[in-house]
């Protein structure tokens, strides 16, 4: 039985809380998790977040591509789609909600799972992200250990467990 951080809904956001037991063995100790070929696209203007989250996900066996703004992410995703897009909301040039809007309107990208991972708890950001078709909103925990558990859980769920539709 794996110990996985519990994610609960709170005012339309997902917040990491205490752990609960999940009777699913995704990988044995030392074994990499199975991933899909395209990996995870991580979009955040904070270089420290990009670096630390990438290291944490890569240590779990995920392929990660990073982008430090929304415009670069859209160019990269158009050239090589991902299995999961993890977006910050507050970014210069093009914010995460604008990126989400473009993804949902792009024929090649519109079915990609998109998770907002942001410190924003603004109700307007949360409501707009749901209106634009986000798959989940996760509020960045302040505690570093909770943050990394949340990121690994997101990667595991969306890039391994979730069944994506088959492309035509």
C-alpha positions in Angstrom: 0.0 0.0 0.0 1.5 3.3 -1.1 1.2 6.5 1.1 -0.1 9.2 -1.2 -0.8 12.8 -0.3 -4.6 13.4 -0.1 -5.8 16.0 -2.5 -9.1 17.7 -1.5 -11.2 20.3 -3.2 -11.4 23.7 -1.6 -13.1 26.6 -3.2 -12.6 25.1 -6.7 -8.9 24.4 -5.9 -7.0 21.3 -5.1 -5.0 21.5 -1.8 -2.6 18.8 -0.6 -3.5 17.5 2.8 -2.8 14.5 5.0 -1.9 11.2 3.4 -4.3 8.4 2.8 -3.6 4.8 1.7 -3.9 3.9 -2.0 -3.8 0.1 -2.7 -2.1 0.5 -6.0 1.5 -0.6 -6.7 2.7 1.7 -9.5 6.4 0.6 -9.3 8.5 -1.4 -6.9 11.3 0.4 -5.0 14.1 1.3 -7.4 11.9 0.7 -10.5 11.0 3.6 -12.7 7.3 4.4 -13.2 6.0 3.7 -16.7 5.5 6.9 -18.6 4.1 7.9 -22.0 6.6 8.9 -24.6 5.9 12.7 -24.6 6.4 13.4 -20.9 5.4 16.4 -18.9 5.6 20.1 -20.0 6.2 22.3 -17.0 5.6 26.0 -17.4 6.6 28.5 -14.7 8.5 31.8 -14.8 10.4 30.9 -11.5 13.6 29.1 -12.5 13.9 27.6 -9.0 10.5 26.0 -9.4 11.4 24.7 -12.9 14.7 23.2 -11.7 13.5 21.7 -8.4 10.2 20.3 -9.9 12.1 18.9 -12.9 14.6 17.2 -10.7 11.9 15.7 -8.5 9.9 14.4 -11.5 12.9 13.1 -13.4 14.0 11.2 -10.2 10.6 9.4 -10.4 11.3 8.4 -14.1 9.4 11.2 -15.9 10.6 13.0 -18.9 10.2 16.8 -18.3 10.4 19.7 -20.7 10.5 23.2 -19.1 9.3 26.5 -20.4 9.7 29.8 -18.5 6.8 31.6 -20.2 3.5 30.8 -21.9 4.5 32.0 -25.4 7.5 29.6 -25.4 5.4 26.8 -24.0 2.8 27.1 -26.9 5.6 27.1 -29.5 7.2 24.0 -27.9 3.9 22.2 -27.5 2.9 22.8 -31.1 6.2 21.3 -32.2 6.1 18.4 -29.6 2.9 17.8 -27.6 3.2 16.5 -24.0 1.2 13.9 -22.0 0.6 16.5 -19.3 0.9 20.3 -19.1 1.5 21.8 -15.7 1.0 25.6 -15.7 1.6 28.4 -13.3 -0.9 31.2 -13.6 1.1 34.3 -12.9 3.7 34.7 -15.7 5.0 37.6 -17.8 4.3 37.8 -21.5 1.5 35.3 -21.5 -0.1 34.0 -18.3 -1.2 30.4 -17.6 -4.8 31.1 -18.3 -4.0 32.5 -21.7 -1.9 29.5 -22.4 -4.8 27.2 -21.4 -7.2 29.2 -23.6 -4.8 28.6 -26.6 -4.3 24.9 -25.8 -8.1 24.3 -25.7 -8.6 26.1 -29.0 -5.8 24.3 -30.8 -6.9 21.1 -32.7 -3.7 19.2 -32.0 -3.5 20.2 -28.3 -7.1 20.6 -27.1 -7.3 17.1 -25.4 -4.1 17.5 -23.4 -4.6 17.2 -19.7 -3.7 20.6 -18.2 -3.1 21.2 -14.5 -2.8 24.6 -12.9 -0.1 24.5 -10.2 -0.1 28.0 -8.7 0.2 29.9 -5.4 -2.9 31.9 -6.5 -6.0 31.4 -4.5 -7.9 34.1 -6.2 -11.4 33.0 -6.9 -11.4 34.8 -10.3 -8.4 32.8 -11.4 -9.9 29.5 -10.2 -13.3 30.2 -11.8 -11.7 31.3 -15.1 -9.5 28.3 -15.3 -12.5 25.9 -14.9 -14.4 27.9 -17.5 -11.4 27.5 -19.9 -11.3 23.7 -19.4 -8.6 23.0 -16.9 -8.4 19.4 -15.7 -7.3 20.3 -12.1 -6.3 23.3 -10.0 -3.6 22.6 -7.4 -2.5 25.3 -4.9 1.2 25.2 -4.3 1.8 24.1 -0.7 4.1 26.3 1.4 5.8 23.2 2.9 8.5 21.9 0.6 7.9 18.2 1.3 4.2 18.6 0.6 5.0 20.5 -2.6 7.2 17.7 -4.0 4.7 15.0 -2.9 1.9 16.9 -4.7 4.0 17.3 -7.9 4.9 13.6 -8.0 1.3 12.7 -7.4 0.2 14.9 -10.3 2.8 13.4 -12.6 1.8 9.9 -11.6 -1.9 10.4 -12.0 -1.9 12.3 -15.3 1.0 10.7 -17.1 0.7 7.1 -15.8 -2.8 6.3 -14.4 -5.1 8.5 -16.5 -6.3 7.0 -19.7 -6.1 9.6 -22.5 -8.3 9.3 -25.6 -6.9 7.6 -28.6 -6.0 10.1 -31.3 -7.8 9.8 -34.6 
